[in-house]
């Protein structure tokens, strides 16, 4: 067999295979279709009365039936639509879902129809929709209301807010206002005239004085008060429309402007030395802190720096500590003078970090650090045995910096910060 013949035979074989697959697929699809003259499963929905008249009663139950067709069985979802513009038409309720199956008996459900006190005379349409998968059916129930509503057309007034709190200033007049809302009830429509009454004192304005209402609508008017002295003022707003009269009270609480509360924190920091140290001896520093402010303060830390090998050294004993208003405390620290220290004056810098108690927020707030410096003279001579013994004791217990204690002192001047 030539190569051309082999290619043609292979192509014919593929054509036959594809035709067989298509035929089998069509046969499988045809088996899913209903037999000739047989309809697909479905359901039918009906009500006992599609035209309902309500004359004296407020409620009516309409029977709702579902019938299985062609062996249908499944869940049917129900939705209702009863549009009415003011919320005072016909209220319809029904089960959200039912189960329909072939059965000798047909169970009945209910569509409950209810009227409100404000439902006016007229005809209303309630649409019932039932769905199950791709199946969809709907019907309409027409409800005719012949009895007049028990609540006649009217209006109501409501302020927003009822109580208005506002400050008063000696420099400018700060107006306070409340929005007066007028509502239509029972499809009331027409003009409502507004007026107010108030005790002498404040300037009162109401704008506009006449509002127009459409059925189910809302209208507003702005009530404004300008007071020149503190007090509580009661403004009565009255609305009239023919024989209909309604009133509402609005309260304005006008108070004087309070000056912002301030917290004055003042901390004095003074550093001194009782005597000049000698090389190889012990230097004592007295750190005096005085609270000169109006709120408690708290000393957090003290850092020192000097050419006497004190760079970034700190006092770690006795800190932090708090000081009430008017109190003074002294923190004493000691450090060794190197035996090779140069005779003469040396500068010691100190940074005190502190906080003050904010009485308004009731929390401790960080205050700016206080920076001071002193000149410490180192005199000639050798340290005495007592000084060397104290130095050995101090360094053995606390290292370079030694806390000696707290004691009372005077009230030097210091740093002040004010916050509001």
Residue pairs with C-beta under 8 A, 6 or more apart in sequence:
1 9
34 40
34 70
38 70
39 69
39 70
40 70
41 68
41 69
41 70
41 71
41 72
41 73
42 69
42 70
42 72
42 135
43 66
43 67
43 68
43 69
43 72
43 76
43 100
43 130
43 132
43 135
43 137
44 66
44 67
44 69
44 137
45 64
45 65
45 66
45 67
45 76
45 128
45 130
45 137
45 139
46 64
46 65
46 67
46 139
47 62
47 63
47 64
47 65
47 111
47 128
47 139
47 141
48 62
48 63
48 64
48 65
48 108
49 62
49 63
49 141
50 139
50 140
50 141
50 142
51 141
51 142
51 144
52 60
52 62
52 113
52 141
52 142
52 143
52 144
53 143
53 144
53 146
54 60
54 113
54 115
54 143
54 144
54 145
54 146
54 147
55 146
55 147
56 147
58 114
58 115
59 112
59 113
59 114
59 115
60 112
60 113
60 143
61 110
61 111
61 112
61 113
62 110
62 111
62 112
62 113
62 141
63 108
63 109
63 110
64 94
64 108
64 109
64 110
64 111
64 128
65 106
65 107
65 108
65 109
66 76
66 98
66 100
66 106
66 107
66 109
66 130
67 100
67 106
68 100
68 101
68 102
68 103
71 102
72 100
72 101
72 102
72 132
73 100
73 101
73 102
74 99
74 100
74 101
74 132
74 133
75 97
75 98
75 99
75 100
75 132
76 97
76 98
76 99
76 100
76 130
76 131
76 132
77 96
77 97
77 130
77 131
77 132
78 94
78 95
78 96
78 97
78 98
78 128
78 129
78 130
79 128
79 129
79 131
80 92
80 93
80 94
80 111
80 126
80 127
80 128
80 129
81 126
81 127
81 129
82 89
82 90
82 91
82 92
82 124
82 125
82 126
82 127
83 89
84 90
84 124
85 215
85 216
86 118
86 184
86 187
86 215
86 216
87 116
87 216
88 116
88 118
88 119
88 120
88 149
88 186
88 187
89 116
89 119
89 124
90 113
90 114
90 115
90 119
90 124
90 126
90 143
90 145
91 113
91 114
91 115
91 116
92 111
92 112
92 113
92 114
92 126
92 141
93 111
93 112
93 114
94 109
94 110
94 111
94 112
94 128
95 109
98 109
100 132
111 126
111 128
111 141
113 126
113 141
113 143
115 145
116 149
117 149
117 150
117 151
118 149
118 151
118 185
118 186
118 187
119 145
119 149
120 145
120 148
120 149
120 186
120 187
121 145
121 146
121 147
121 148
121 149
122 144
122 145
123 142
123 143
123 144
123 145
124 142
124 143
124 144
124 145
125 140
125 141
125 142
125 143
126 140
126 141
126 142
126 143
127 138
127 139
127 140
127 141
128 138
128 139
128 140
128 141
129 136
129 137
129 138
130 136
130 137
130 138
131 137
149 186
151 185
151 186
152 186
153 184
153 185
153 186
153 187
153 188
153 189
154 185
154 186
154 188
154 244
155 182
155 183
155 184
155 185
155 188
155 192
155 213
155 239
155 241
155 244
155 246
156 182
156 183
156 185
156 246
157 180
157 181
157 182
157 183
157 237
157 239
157 246
157 247
157 248
158 180
158 181
158 183
158 248
159 178
159 179
159 180
159 181
159 223
159 237
159 248
159 250
160 178
160 179
160 180
160 181
161 178
162 178
162 249
162 250
162 251
163 250
163 251
163 253
164 176
164 177
164 178
164 225
164 250
164 251
164 252
164 253
165 176
165 253
165 255
166 174
166 175
166 176
166 225
166 227
166 252
166 253
166 254
166 255
167 174
167 254
167 255
167 256
167 257
167 258
168 174
168 227
168 228
168 229
168 230
168 254
168 255
168 256
168 257
169 257
170 257
173 226
173 227
173 228
174 226
175 224
175 225
175 226
176 224
176 225
176 226
176 227
176 252
176 254
177 222
177 223
177 224
177 225
178 222
178 223
178 250
178 252
179 220
179 221
179 222
179 223
180 194
180 206
180 220
180 221
180 222
180 223
180 237
180 248
180 250
181 218
181 219
181 220
182 192
182 194
182 211
182 213
182 218
182 219
182 220
182 221
182 239
183 213
183 218
184 213
184 214
184 215
184 216
184 217
184 218
187 215
187 216
188 213
188 215
188 241
189 213
189 214
189 215
189 217
190 212
190 213
190 241
190 242
191 210
191 211
191 212
191 213
191 241
192 210
192 211
192 212
192 213
192 219
192 239
192 240
192 241
193 209
193 210
193 239
193 240
193 241
194 206
194 208
194 209
194 210
194 211
194 221
194 237
194 238
194 239
195 206
195 209
195 237
195 238
195 240
196 204
196 206
196 223
196 235
196 236
196 237
196 238
197 235
197 236
197 238
198 204
198 225
198 233
198 234
198 235
198 236
199 233
199 234
201 227
201 228
201 229
201 231
201 233
202 225
202 226
202 227
202 228
202 233
202 252
202 254
203 225
203 226
203 227
204 223
204 224
204 225
204 235
205 222
205 223
205 224
206 221
206 222
206 223
206 224
206 237
207 221
207 222
207 224
208 221
209 221
211 219
211 220
211 221
212 219
213 219
223 235
223 237
223 250
225 233
225 235
225 252
225 254
227 233
227 252
227 254
229 254
230 254
230 255
230 256
231 254
232 251
232 252
232 253
232 254
233 251
233 252
233 254
234 249
234 250
234 251
234 252
235 249
235 250
235 251
235 252
236 247
236 248
236 249
236 250
237 247
237 248
237 249
237 250
238 245
238 246
238 247
239 245
239 246
239 247
260 420
261 359
261 360
261 420
262 418
262 419
262 420
263 294
263 295
263 356
263 357
263 358
263 359
263 360
263 418
263 419
263 420
264 293
264 294
264 295
264 416
264 418
265 293
265 294
265 295
265 297
265 356
265 357
265 367
265 416
265 417
265 418
265 419
266 291
266 292
266 293
266 414
266 415
266 416
266 417
267 289
267 290
267 291
267 292
267 293
267 297
267 299
267 323
267 352
267 354
267 356
267 367
267 370
267 414
267 415
267 416
268 288
268 289
268 290
268 291
268 292
268 411
268 412
268 413
268 414
268 415
269 287
269 288
269 289
269 350
269 352
269 370
269 372
269 414
269 415
270 287
270 288
270 290
270 372
270 412
270 414
271 285
271 286
271 287
271 288
271 348
271 350
271 372
271 374
272 285
272 286
272 288
272 374
273 283
273 284
273 285
273 286
273 374
273 376
274 284
274 286
275 284
276 376
276 377
276 378
276 379
277 283
277 284
277 337
277 376
277 378
277 379
277 383
278 337
278 378
278 379
278 380
278 381
278 382
278 383
278 387
279 337
279 338
279 339
279 340
279 341
279 343
279 378
279 380
279 382
279 383
280 336
280 337
280 338
280 339
280 341
280 382
280 383
280 388
281 336
281 337
281 382
281 383
281 384
281 387
281 388
281 391
282 334
282 335
282 336
282 337
282 383
282 387
282 390
282 391
282 394
283 308
283 334
283 335
283 336
283 337
283 376
284 332
284 333
284 334
284 404
285 304
285 332
285 333
285 334
285 335
285 348
286 330
286 331
286 332
286 409
287 302
287 315
287 330
287 331
287 332
287 333
287 350
287 352
288 328
288 329
288 330
288 409
288 410
288 412
289 299
289 323
289 328
289 329
289 330
289 331
289 352
290 323
290 327
290 328
290 409
290 410
290 411
290 412
290 414
291 297
291 323
291 324
291 325
291 326
291 327
291 328
292 326
292 411
292 413
292 414
292 416
293 325
293 356
293 416
294 325
295 325
295 356
295 357
295 358
295 359
296 322
296 323
296 324
296 325
296 356
296 357
297 322
297 323
297 354
297 355
297 356
297 357
297 367
298 320
298 321
298 322
298 323
298 354
298 355
298 356
298 357
298 364
299 319
299 320
299 321
299 322
299 323
299 331
299 352
299 353
299 354
300 319
300 320
300 353
300 354
300 355
301 314
301 315
301 319
301 320
301 352
301 353
302 314
302 315
302 319
302 331
302 333
302 350
302 351
302 352
302 353
303 312
303 313
303 314
303 350
303 351
303 353
304 310
304 313
304 314
304 315
304 348
304 349
304 350
305 311
305 312
305 313
305 348
305 349
306 346
306 347
306 348
306 349
306 376
307 346
307 347
308 335
308 337
308 338
308 341
308 346
308 348
308 376
308 378
309 338
310 335
310 348
313 335
313 400
313 401
314 401
315 331
315 333
315 401
315 403
316 401
316 403
317 398
317 401
317 402
317 403
318 331
318 403
318 405
318 406
319 331
321 329
321 331
321 406
323 329
328 408
328 409
328 410
328 411
329 406
329 407
329 408
329 409
330 406
330 407
330 408
330 409
331 403
331 406
332 403
332 404
332 405
332 407
333 401
333 402
333 403
333 404
334 390
334 394
334 401
334 402
334 404
335 400
335 401
335 402
336 391
336 395
336 400
337 378
337 383
341 378
342 378
343 378
343 379
343 380
344 377
344 378
345 375
345 376
345 377
345 378
346 375
346 376
346 377
346 378
347 373
347 374
347 375
347 376
348 373
348 374
348 375
348 376
349 371
349 372
349 373
350 371
350 372
350 373
350 374
351 369
351 370
351 371
352 369
352 370
352 372
353 366
353 369
354 367
354 369
354 370
355 364
355 365
355 366
355 367
356 364
356 365
356 367
356 417
356 419
357 363
357 364
357 365
358 364
358 365
358 419
365 419
367 415
367 417
368 415
368 417
370 414
370 415
383 391
394 402
395 402
